[in-house]
Amino acid sequence: MTTNKRMHTRTRRALTLMAFVPLLSCCFAFQNAENAPRKFELIAHSSSFWNLFDRNATLTTVATGFGFTEGPVWDPAGFIYVSDEEQNKIYRVYLDGHKETLLSLGDPDGNTFDQQQRLIDTASVLRAIIRVDPDGHYTVLADRYQGQRFNSPNDVVLGPDGAIYFTDPTLDLPKGEKQETPFQGVYRLGQDGSVRLLIKDMSQPNGLAFSPDGKRLYVDDSERRDIRVFDFSADATVSNERLFGEEKESGNAVPDGMRVDLSGNLYVTGPKGIWVWDPHGNHIGTIALPEQPANLAWGGKEYSTLYITATHSVYSLPTKAHGFMPYLKHQQPAK
């Protein structure tokens, strides 16, 4: 309140305060709600959520102190590959918390294994899909479509046909560089090195995953805050696009990384944490987390542990589910 607007009588001042205090309380309550510390919590919207999680499951911090974590991939040797988009490195992160630098690279993002369980990374600064060797050397597999450079490849997954599928939004287009491809696409990178455009009409395609039977492709859109599903055919084409679900709660968090379990449930990062969807598009629960997650991966014994990259940390959470790993040929979808 400015000096020239001060009240001139005790009574008027008291009446003003009586009216103003509830407003202040409301404002402070709203501010506190917005700034309240986040915590881990399993929030069920359906009883089927408890088929996937123990009610007493605990979240474990595997490692912390990162810039911004992304792209986890579990290696059976007992560590997780993790991209750090701010420290510009890909790490091996071990379960005792220590980490080793595999590769220093500007803005690495999503990762997966190919059929030979070699690490594949979406390298935003290179605007390319690369394969990374165990000694840290990398090979560019693709960086153009029809002669035009990709925008900033974001997430990547192995398809049922052994090809690599990835999204290419403009979310991490290097500053000062020109967008050459006039859309944000979803692509197929064949084992012969050919690049095929599958989808071009999404705003900012981000996370993607295949159903365990290989008949559906899910892609989320960070700008539209929704998840789309497409029928996937044996000739590696998509059709019948439709809305699967929306994640439009208040706040800045948007759909990002996603994974699928053997029963076809989807685990998609979003507001508050990770949203869990059944195969029919029902939001059955949320894994609320102390930091905003960007991505997740299955790992551990029988691939029943979720490893979650969330801002400055890597977390682990045991589940009752079994993760679908496209590069494990012995896995069979649940009936």
N, C-alpha and C positions, 0 to 999 in steps of 0.2 A: 504494500500500500504506500503511495507517495505522500509526501508531507502535506500538500495542498488538499488531500482527500481525507485527512484525519477527522475523526468525530470530535465535536465540541462539547458534548455532555456525557457524563458517566452513564446515564440511562441508555442513550443511543449506542454507546460503545458496547454495553452489555448485551443489548438486543442483537447487535450485529454479530458478536462473537457466538451467541446462541445459535444463530442461523448458519454461521460459517464453520463451526466445529464439525457438524456431521459431514459437510462437504469435504473438509480436510481429511477426516477419517476415511471417507470413501476413496479419495485420491490416493492416500497413503496405502490403503488396503490393495488398491489396484496396482500401485507401483511395487508393493511387496510381493504381490502374486506374480507379477512379471519377472521380478528379480529373485524370487525364492530359489534357494539351492535345489538342484535336481537330485533325485534319488532313484535307486533301483527299485522296481516294483513290477510284479506280474499282474496285469489287469485283464481279467477275463470278461468277455462280452457273451460268451457261450460256454456251456459246460464242456463242449468238445475241446476247448483250450487246454483243459487239464489232462487230456489224453496225450498232450505233447510236452507238458512240463510238470514237474513235481511242485506242489504248492510251497514247499520249503526250499526250493532251489536257491542257491546263492551265486552271486556274481563275483568273479575273481578278477582282480587287476593283474594282467600278465606283465605289462610294462607300461611306463608312462614317460613324459618328458619329450614327446615328439612335437613337431610343428603342426602338421595336419595329416592324420593317417588315412590311408585308402588301400584298396586292392588286396585284402588278405587272401593268401592261399596256403593251405596246410600241406606240409611235406612230411611223409611218413617217417623221415629221419628224426622228427621231433622238434620241428620249428615251424614258424609261420613267415612266409614272405609278406612284407608290408611296404607299401609305397609311402613316402613322406613328401607331400607336395610342396611344403615350405622349406624343408631341409634339403630337398632335391636329391633324394637317395632312395634306393630300394634296399631294405634291410632283411637279414635273417634275424627273426626275433625268437629267442628260446624261452621255454616255459619257466626258467628261473629268473627271467627278466632281462638278461643281458642280450645285447644285439650286436650284429656284425654287419658292416657295410658290404653289400654285394656289388653295387653299382652307384656311381654318382651321375645323376642325369636330371636335367631340368624338368620339373613337374611331371614325374611319373604318376600314373593313375591306376586304372583297373588292371587286374592280372588274372590269368588262368593257366592251366596246364593244357598242352596239346595231347594228342593221342600217345605220344612217346613220353609224356609227363615232363616236357620241357617248358620252361616258364615263358609265357607270352605276356607282353606288357603294352598298354596303350600309352605311348610317349607323347604327351601333349605338345611340348616344345618342339620336338622333331616333327610333329603332325604326322605320326606314323604308327604302324603296328610293328613291334620288334620282338625277336626271340632272344632271350638272355641265357647265355651259357653259365654253368656253375662257377666258372672263373671270373664272371663279370663282363666278359665281352658280349657284344650284341650284334645282331644282324637285322637290318631293316627288311621286313617282309613285304610291306606295301606302304606307300605314302601318297598315292594319287588315284583318282578315278577319272578316266577318260582324259588324262593329261593335266587335270587340275588337282592341286594339293588339297588334302583333307583339311577340315577345320581344326579340330582338336579331339582326336579319338579319346573316348571317355571310359567305356566299359566293354568287356569282352567275355565271350563264353564259347565253349566248344559245342558244336552242333551234333545232332544225331548221325549226320553223314560224315563226321570227321573234319568238316570245314570249320573255320573260325568266323564267328559272327560278332560284329561290334557296332557301337553307336558313335556318331560323329556330330555332336552339337557344336555350338560356338562358345560354350561356357568357359573354356580355357584357351581360346584363340590368343596366341602370343601378342602382347601389346605392340602396336605399331606395324603388325603384319596384316596383309590384305586377305579378306575372305575370297577364295577363288571358286569354291563350290557354292552355288547360289541356293542351297537348301541344307537342312540338317538331316542327314540320312542314317539309315541302318543298312549295313553291308554284309555280304558274304565274301570271305577270303578263302578261295579254294586251295587245296593242297598243291595245285599246279601254279599257284601264284596269281590266278585270275581274280579280279574284283568285280562283284555284281551288286548293283543297287537293289535292295528289297523294298525299302520304304522311304519316301521323301516328303511326306506331308505332315510330319510331326513338328512341334515347335522347338523343343529341346529334348530329344530322346536321350535317355541316360542309362539306367540299369536294364538288364535283359536276362532272360532265362528261358529254357525249354522245359516243357512238362516231361516227366519221366518216360512216357511212352513216345515222346518225340513228335506228337501230333499238334502241339500248340506252342506258339512263341509268345512270350509276354515281354512287353516293353513299357517302361514308365516314362512319363514326360514331366520334367522338373518345372517347366513353365506352366503347363496346364494342371499340374498336381494330380495327375490321374495315371491309371495303369490300363493299357490296351492289350487285347489278346487277339491273335491271328491264328487261323488254321495253317498248319505247315504241312506241305505235301512232299512226297517221295522225291520229286524233281527239284526240291529246295526252293520252292516258291511259296509265297504267303497269300492268303485270301481271307475274306469274311472278317474284316476288322470290326471289333466291337469293344465297348467299354467294359472293363472287368471290375474296376473299383476306383474310388477317389479318396485322396488324402488331403483334405482342404481345411483342416483345423487352423485356428489363428496362430500366428507366429511365422518365422522365416524358414522353418524346416520344410523340405520338399522331398518327394520320392527320389531315391538315389539307387544305391545298390540293392540287389535282390538275390535270393536263393530259394531253392525248392527242396522239399524232402521227398522221400520215396513214395509217400502217399499222395503227393501232388499239392500239398499245402505250400503257399507262398509266404516268404518272410521278406518284407520290403521296408527299408528305412523310411522314416517319415516323422511327422510331428511327435515329440516326446521320446521317440525311440524307434522300435521296430514293430511294424504292424504285421500281424499274422492273419492270413486269409485262407479260407478253405478253397478247394478247387472250384467251387460254385460261385465265388466272388463274395462270400460273406466274411466280414471283418470279425473274427472270433476272439481277438484279444490283442493286447499291446505289451511289449517288453519295454517298460519305461527305464531310461538309463541316465546316469549322472552326467554324461556328456552326450552331445548330439552325434549319433553315428552317421557314417557315410557309406559303410559297406560291411559285409559279413561273409564268412566262409564256414563250411563244415570241416571238422577235423577230429583228431583224437581217435580213441578206440571205437571201431565200428562207425566212425563219422557221426557220432551222436553229440558232439560238443560244437556249439556255435562260437567262433572266434570273431570278435566284433571290433572294427576300427572306428573309434569314436573320438574325433577331434585330436586331443593330445595323448590318447592312450589306446591300448589294446586290451580288451576284456575277453573272458571266457565264461560260457554259461552251459551247464549240462542240460540235456533234454532227454525226453523219452523217444524222440523221433530218430530217424536215420536219414542223413543227408543224401540227396541225389548228386552223384559225381559223374558227369558225362564221360570222363576219361577212364573210369573204372569199368571194364567190360563185363566183369562178373556180377555187377549189381543188377537186380531185378526189381522192377516197380512193384509196389504192394498191390495186391488184388482187392 
